[in-house]
Amino acid sequence: MPQDGAKGSILFVQGRADFYEKYLDVMAHWHAAGWRVTGSDWRGQGGSGRLGADAVTGHIDDYATWVDDLALLWARWKAETPGPHILAGHSMGGHLVLRAAAEGRIDPDGIILAAPMLGFAASVLPVPLMHLIAKVMTRIGDPRRPAWKWSDEPGVPPDSRAGLLTHDPERYQDELFWRAKRPELVTGPGSWGWVERGYASMRKLTAPGVLEAVRIPVLVLGTDNDKLVAFGPVAKAAERLPNCQLVHFGAESHHEILREADGVRSRALAACETFMERIAAG
């Protein structure tokens, strides 16, 4: 990565069940544009081992644990890299980036959020009721057990998964390549604990006055075709953030906007580059 003469530095964090290898092409793109780029996996993901009741279920005791991890990583990374410093997060990673910023745990010069997890698309009932149901499920069984069925063969993604993530079959196959090459990267469904703590964290982040206090420049990439993250809360958050730009995609994009077909991906990356250049220019 560029050291001397770099425009600045970008720290990129992924979503639930992700790993940084999936985003090597995005990080390479930013590197080629003159930025120093770092990718990091979350506790309980990537190659760090799972915290759930089995070998693949994703679990966390509380999202505050991840916020603490990010705050520690941020302080060390910022001290070792040239500014300005930009923090980018996808999906759950975007949620945690925004929460850490709202709590004053990090101080980036700019934030990029791709399909940030501010609401579950599967929430068919009012959020407080869905949260209550999740709480009940953590109390009637092991909260580390999977909250949904993933596939008939443990560790193997269901065939329908590609249609939730990207229109680009080659980029989806790249993910499968890394899962086969490094089986320790495989993460399956989230636990009931992950779901319940997710509702709690999202409700905390979207409470009145919280987002309004985030003065850092923010770029949000969102799609109303997202079947994993609800777009409504994303759009509302963009309106509430004082210094925010929303780039809105439609049917042309699934959840993984930065790993979409070239037309979507190019538009998203162009928006990121314009945003980052503005931050670099001061």
Beta strands, then each sheet from edge to edge (+ up, - down):
strand 1: 9-13
strand 2: 36-40
strand 3: 85-90
strand 4: 110-114
strand 5: 218-223
strand 6: 244-249
sheet 1: 2+ 1+ 3+ 4+ 5+ 6+
end
